Amino acid sequence: MTAACILGCAGPTLSGEEIDFFGRTRPWGFILFGRNIKTPDQVRRLVRALRATVGRPDAPVLVDQEGGRVQRFAAPHWRSYPPALAYGRLAADPATRREMARLGARLIAHDLASLGVNVDCAPVLDVRAPGSHDIIGDRAYGEDPDEVAFLARAAAEGLIAGRVLPVIKHIPGHGRAKADSHLRLPVVKASLKALEKQDFAPFRALSDMPMAMTAHVVYAAVDPERPATTSPIVIKTVIRESIGFDGLLISDDLSMNALTGDLRSRAEAALAAGCDIVLHCNGGLSEMKAVAAATHALSDRSATRAAAALARLPTTVEPMDAVKTARFEAVFRHEAAA
C-alpha cells in the first residue's frame, strides 16, 4: 500500500522511530526543510534513507526551492536565486524574461537533481494584488495574469528539463489574500468574475502541469464556509472543471493555522474534498501519526494521476550550458547594480 500523504522528518538524519513509522505508513513521498539540510553529502544520505524506508528508489522527495525568500538549499553550499518578481521586472524584452525564468529553474533543477530531490514546489502562479498580504509578495511573477502564466510556464519547463517535477501553487490563487495562511484563514471576497479573470487564469493556462498545491483560502463567491483545501465545491467546480486541472492535487501543509480541527480531521476533510494527497511538513512524529491515521491508500484515480505525474520526468537531462549560465549571472548582476 502507498498512503496518500507526503511527510517530513525532524532532522538531518532519521531516527529509529521515524524509520519504523515510515516503513509501516508507506507515504507516497517526503518533503525537506532547512532543519533537514546541512551539506550536499548529508542530504544525499538522507534522501536515500527516506526512500529506503518505503522500498521505492524513485519515491518523490519534495522541497520548496522558489528563490528569494523561499529556498531551503542556500549558501554556502548552493547558489542563491532571485525571487519570481525579479524575472517579471527585468528591463528586457519578453523573450529574455522567459529565457531567464527558464534558465533560473533549470539551474535549480540541476542543484536538486544532484541531491536526489525530484520535485520542486514551484513555480508560484499567484497573481499579486494591491493591498494583499506580503506572504506572496515577490514570490509572484507580477500583477498581470498573462505575464505570470508566461513566466511560470518557462520555469516549469526549466525544472522538467532538469528532471525535476514542478508543483504549481497555490491553486486556485492566493494573490488576493489579506492574511498569511500560515497564521490564520484568509477570506477573499472578490466576485467570481474577477477571480476567473485574474486569480484563476494562470492556473487555467498551466492546467497541463503534473501537480498542483491547494490554497488554504476561502473564496466567498464559491464556498463561503471552507477553504479550497477542504472544499469539495472549490475542488470540483473551480479546480477540476473551470480551471481544467486533472493532475495530482496535493494539499498545502495541514499544520498551517488557516485550518481548524485536529490533524486527523484536517487530513480527512482534505481527502474527502478531493485532494489526491495530503501534505504535512513540520516533522513532528505525533502529528504525523494523526495524519497517517486518517490517510487511506491512494485511490485508483489518484494512483493514476500520481503515475502520470512521475511519467512526466524525461529519460534524459538537458545538458547544462556554461555560456547560458554565465549569461544568467550577468543579467542579474546588472539588475542588482542598476
C-alpha positions as CSV (number, residue, x, y, z in Angstrom):
1,M,0.0,0.0,0.0
2,T,1.1,3.5,-0.7
3,A,-0.5,6.1,1.6
4,A,-2.0,9.3,0.2
5,C,0.4,11.6,2.2
6,I,3.7,13.4,2.0
7,L,5.6,13.7,5.3
8,G,8.6,15.4,6.7
9,C,11.2,14.4,9.2
10,A,12.7,16.0,12.3
11,G,16.4,16.5,11.5
12,P,19.3,15.8,9.1
13,T,19.2,12.0,9.9
14,L,16.4,9.6,10.5
15,S,15.7,8.3,14.0
16,G,14.9,4.6,14.5
17,E,11.3,5.6,15.4
18,E,11.0,7.5,12.1
19,I,12.3,4.6,10.1
20,D,9.8,2.3,11.7
21,F,6.9,4.7,11.3
22,F,7.6,5.4,7.6
23,G,8.1,1.7,6.9
24,R,4.6,1.0,8.4
25,T,2.9,4.1,6.9
26,R,4.5,4.0,3.5
27,P,3.8,7.6,2.5
28,W,3.8,8.5,-1.2
29,G,6.6,11.0,-0.7
30,F,8.6,13.1,1.6
31,I,9.4,16.8,1.9
32,L,12.6,18.5,3.1
33,F,13.1,21.8,5.1
34,G,16.0,23.7,6.4
35,R,16.2,21.6,9.5
36,N,17.0,18.6,7.3
37,I,19.8,20.3,5.3
38,K,23.4,20.6,6.3
39,T,25.7,19.6,3.5
40,P,25.3,18.0,0.0
41,D,26.5,14.6,1.0
42,Q,24.4,14.6,4.2
43,V,21.3,15.4,2.1
44,R,22.1,12.6,-0.4
45,R,22.3,10.2,2.5
46,L,19.0,11.4,4.0
47,V,17.2,11.2,0.6
48,R,18.5,7.6,0.2
49,A,17.4,6.7,3.7
50,L,13.9,8.1,3.2
51,R,13.4,6.2,0.1
52,A,14.7,3.0,1.7
53,T,12.0,3.2,4.4
54,V,9.3,2.7,1.7
55,G,11.3,0.5,-0.6
56,R,10.9,2.8,-3.6
57,P,14.1,4.2,-5.1
58,D,12.1,6.7,-7.1
59,A,9.8,7.8,-4.2
60,P,9.1,11.6,-4.6
61,V,11.2,13.8,-2.4
62,L,10.0,17.4,-2.5
63,V,11.4,20.8,-1.4
64,D,10.3,24.4,-1.7
65,Q,13.1,25.9,-3.8
66,E,11.5,29.0,-5.4
67,G,14.3,31.5,-5.0
68,G,14.3,34.7,-3.0
69,R,12.8,34.3,0.5
70,V,11.8,30.7,-0.1
71,Q,14.8,28.5,-0.8
72,R,15.7,25.7,1.5
73,F,19.0,25.0,-0.2
74,A,21.1,28.1,0.4
75,A,24.6,29.4,0.7
76,P,27.3,28.4,1.3
77,H,26.7,25.1,-0.4
78,W,24.2,26.2,-3.0
79,R,23.6,29.1,-5.3
80,S,21.1,31.9,-4.3
81,Y,18.4,32.6,-6.8
82,P,16.3,35.7,-7.3
83,P,12.6,35.8,-6.4
84,A,10.0,35.3,-9.1
85,L,9.2,39.0,-9.2
86,A,12.8,39.8,-10.3
87,Y,12.1,37.9,-13.6
88,G,8.9,39.9,-14.1
89,R,10.6,43.2,-13.5
90,L,13.6,42.6,-15.8
91,A,14.1,45.6,-18.0
92,A,14.2,43.3,-21.1
93,D,12.0,42.1,-23.9
94,P,9.6,39.2,-23.2
95,A,11.8,36.6,-24.9
96,T,14.7,37.5,-22.5
97,R,12.4,37.4,-19.4
98,R,11.2,34.0,-20.5
99,E,14.8,32.8,-21.1
100,M,15.9,33.9,-17.7
101,A,12.9,32.3,-15.9
102,R,13.5,29.0,-17.7
103,L,17.2,29.1,-17.1
104,G,16.9,30.0,-13.4
105,A,14.6,27.0,-12.9
106,R,16.9,24.8,-15.0
107,L,19.8,25.7,-12.6
108,I,17.6,25.0,-9.6
109,A,16.8,21.6,-11.1
110,H,20.5,20.9,-11.5
111,D,21.0,21.6,-7.8
112,L,18.1,19.4,-6.7
113,A,18.7,16.5,-9.1
114,S,22.3,16.3,-7.9
115,L,21.0,15.6,-4.4
116,G,18.3,13.1,-5.5
117,V,15.4,15.6,-5.0
118,N,13.0,15.2,-7.8
119,V,10.1,17.5,-7.0
120,D,10.1,21.3,-6.5
121,C,7.1,23.1,-5.0
122,A,7.3,25.8,-7.6
123,P,6.5,27.9,-9.6
124,V,4.1,30.2,-7.8
125,L,1.2,31.1,-10.1
126,D,-0.5,33.5,-7.6
127,V,-1.1,37.0,-9.1
128,R,-0.1,39.9,-6.9
129,A,-3.0,42.2,-6.0
130,P,-2.9,45.7,-4.4
131,G,-3.5,45.6,-0.6
132,S,-2.8,41.9,-0.3
133,H,-0.6,40.4,2.4
134,D,3.1,40.1,1.7
135,I,3.1,36.3,2.3
136,I,3.1,36.0,-1.5
137,G,4.6,39.4,-2.4
138,D,7.7,39.0,-4.5
139,R,7.2,35.2,-4.7
140,A,4.7,36.1,-7.6
141,Y,5.9,37.0,-11.1
142,G,3.8,40.1,-11.2
143,E,0.3,41.5,-11.3
144,D,-0.6,40.6,-14.8
145,P,-2.1,37.1,-15.1
146,D,-0.8,36.6,-18.7
147,E,2.7,37.6,-17.7
148,V,2.5,35.3,-14.6
149,A,1.4,32.4,-16.8
150,F,4.1,33.2,-19.4
151,L,7.0,33.2,-16.9
152,A,5.7,30.3,-14.8
153,R,5.4,28.0,-17.8
154,A,9.0,28.9,-18.7
155,A,10.1,28.0,-15.1
156,A,8.1,24.7,-15.1
157,E,9.7,23.8,-18.4
158,G,13.1,24.5,-17.0
159,L,12.5,22.2,-14.0
160,I,11.3,19.4,-16.1
161,A,14.2,19.7,-18.5
162,G,16.4,19.1,-15.5
163,R,14.4,16.0,-14.4
164,V,12.6,17.8,-11.5
165,L,8.8,17.9,-11.5
166,P,7.1,21.2,-10.8
167,V,4.2,21.7,-8.4
168,I,2.2,24.8,-9.4
169,K,0.8,26.7,-6.4
170,H,-1.4,27.8,-4.7
171,I,-4.4,26.7,-6.8
172,P,-6.8,28.4,-7.4
173,G,-4.9,31.5,-6.3
174,H,-3.5,33.1,-3.1
175,G,-2.6,36.5,-4.5
176,R,-5.6,38.5,-3.1
177,A,-5.4,37.1,0.4
178,K,-5.0,39.8,3.1
179,A,-3.8,37.3,5.7
180,D,-0.9,34.8,5.9
181,S,-2.5,31.4,5.8
182,H,0.3,30.0,8.0
183,L,-1.2,32.1,10.8
184,R,-4.9,32.5,10.0
185,L,-7.6,31.8,7.4
186,P,-7.7,34.4,4.6
187,V,-11.2,35.1,3.1
188,V,-11.3,36.5,-0.4
189,K,-14.5,38.4,-1.2
190,A,-13.9,39.2,-4.9
191,S,-16.6,38.3,-7.3
192,L,-16.4,35.0,-9.3
193,K,-16.0,37.1,-12.5
194,A,-12.9,38.9,-11.0
195,L,-11.4,35.6,-9.7
196,E,-11.9,33.9,-13.1
197,K,-10.2,36.8,-14.9
198,Q,-7.2,37.3,-12.7
199,D,-6.6,34.7,-10.0
200,F,-7.7,31.5,-11.8
201,A,-6.3,32.5,-15.2
202,P,-2.6,31.4,-14.8
203,F,-3.7,28.0,-13.4
204,R,-6.0,27.5,-16.4
205,A,-3.1,28.4,-18.7
206,L,-0.9,25.8,-16.9
207,S,-3.6,23.2,-16.3
208,D,-1.5,20.6,-18.1
209,M,1.1,20.6,-15.3
210,P,1.6,17.3,-13.5
211,M,1.0,18.5,-9.9
212,A,-0.6,21.4,-8.0
213,M,-0.8,22.5,-4.4
214,T,-4.0,23.9,-2.9
215,A,-4.5,27.3,-1.3
216,H,-5.8,27.5,2.3
217,V,-8.0,30.4,1.2
218,V,-11.8,30.9,1.4
219,Y,-13.3,32.2,-1.9
220,A,-16.6,33.6,-0.6
221,A,-18.1,33.7,-4.1
222,V,-17.7,29.9,-4.5
223,D,-17.8,28.4,-1.0
224,P,-18.1,30.9,1.9
225,E,-17.6,28.2,4.5
226,R,-14.5,26.3,3.6
227,P,-11.0,27.0,2.2
228,A,-10.1,25.5,-1.1
229,T,-8.1,22.6,0.5
230,T,-11.2,21.2,2.3
231,S,-13.9,22.5,-0.1
232,P,-15.4,19.9,-2.4
233,I,-17.2,22.7,-4.2
234,V,-13.9,24.6,-5.0
235,I,-12.1,21.5,-6.0
236,K,-14.8,20.1,-8.3
237,T,-16.3,23.3,-9.8
238,V,-13.2,25.5,-9.9
239,I,-10.0,23.4,-9.9
240,R,-11.2,20.4,-11.8
241,E,-13.9,21.9,-14.0
242,S,-13.3,25.7,-14.6
243,I,-9.5,25.6,-14.5
244,G,-9.5,22.1,-16.0
245,F,-6.6,20.7,-13.9
246,D,-6.7,16.9,-13.8
247,G,-3.2,16.3,-12.4
248,L,-2.2,15.3,-8.9
249,L,-3.7,17.6,-6.4
250,I,-1.7,18.0,-3.1
251,S,-2.9,19.9,-0.1
252,D,-0.8,22.7,1.3
253,D,0.7,21.9,4.7
254,L,-2.0,20.6,7.1
255,S,-0.3,22.1,10.1
256,M,-0.9,25.7,9.0
257,N,-3.2,27.7,11.2
258,A,-5.6,28.6,8.4
259,L,-7.1,25.1,9.0
260,T,-9.1,24.2,12.1
261,G,-9.6,21.0,14.0
262,D,-7.1,18.3,14.9
263,L,-4.6,16.9,12.3
264,R,-6.7,13.8,11.7
265,S,-9.8,15.8,10.9
266,R,-7.9,18.1,8.7
267,A,-6.5,15.2,6.7
268,E,-9.9,13.5,6.5
269,A,-11.5,16.8,5.3
270,A,-8.9,17.4,2.6
271,L,-9.1,13.9,1.2
272,A,-12.9,13.9,1.3
273,A,-12.9,17.2,-0.6
274,G,-11.0,15.8,-3.4
275,C,-7.3,16.3,-2.7
276,D,-5.4,13.3,-4.0
277,I,-2.6,13.5,-1.4
278,V,-2.2,15.5,1.9
279,L,1.0,17.2,3.0
280,H,2.3,17.5,6.5
281,C,5.6,19.4,6.8
282,N,6.9,20.0,10.4
283,G,8.3,16.6,11.0
284,G,6.5,16.2,14.4
285,L,6.0,12.5,14.8
286,S,2.9,12.7,16.9
287,E,1.2,14.9,14.4
288,M,2.3,12.7,11.5
289,K,0.8,9.7,13.3
290,A,-2.5,11.6,13.5
291,V,-2.3,12.4,9.8
292,A,-1.5,8.7,9.0
293,A,-4.4,7.5,11.0
294,A,-6.7,9.4,8.6
295,T,-4.9,8.6,5.4
296,H,-6.0,5.8,3.1
297,A,-4.2,4.2,0.3
298,L,-4.1,6.2,-3.0
299,S,-7.5,5.7,-4.7
300,D,-7.3,4.2,-8.2
301,R,-7.8,7.6,-9.8
302,S,-5.2,9.3,-7.6
303,A,-2.8,6.5,-8.2
304,T,-3.3,7.0,-12.0
305,R,-2.7,10.7,-11.6
306,A,0.4,10.1,-9.4
307,A,1.8,7.6,-12.0
308,A,1.1,10.1,-14.8
309,A,2.9,12.9,-12.9
310,L,6.0,10.8,-12.4
311,A,5.9,9.7,-16.0
312,R,6.5,13.4,-17.0
313,L,10.1,13.1,-15.9
314,P,12.2,12.9,-19.1
315,T,14.5,9.9,-19.5
316,T,17.4,12.3,-20.3
317,V,18.6,15.5,-18.8
318,E,19.0,18.6,-20.9
319,P,22.8,19.4,-20.9
320,M,23.9,22.4,-18.8
321,D,25.3,25.2,-20.9
322,A,28.1,27.2,-19.3
323,V,27.5,30.2,-21.7
324,K,23.9,30.4,-20.7
325,T,24.7,30.1,-17.0
326,A,27.2,32.9,-17.3
327,R,24.5,35.0,-19.1
328,F,22.0,34.3,-16.3
329,E,24.5,35.5,-13.7
330,A,25.5,38.6,-15.7
331,V,21.8,39.6,-16.2
332,F,21.1,39.6,-12.5
333,R,24.4,41.2,-11.6
334,H,23.4,44.0,-13.9
335,E,19.9,44.3,-12.4
336,A,21.4,44.4,-8.9
337,A,23.7,47.2,-9.9
338,A,21.1,49.2,-11.7
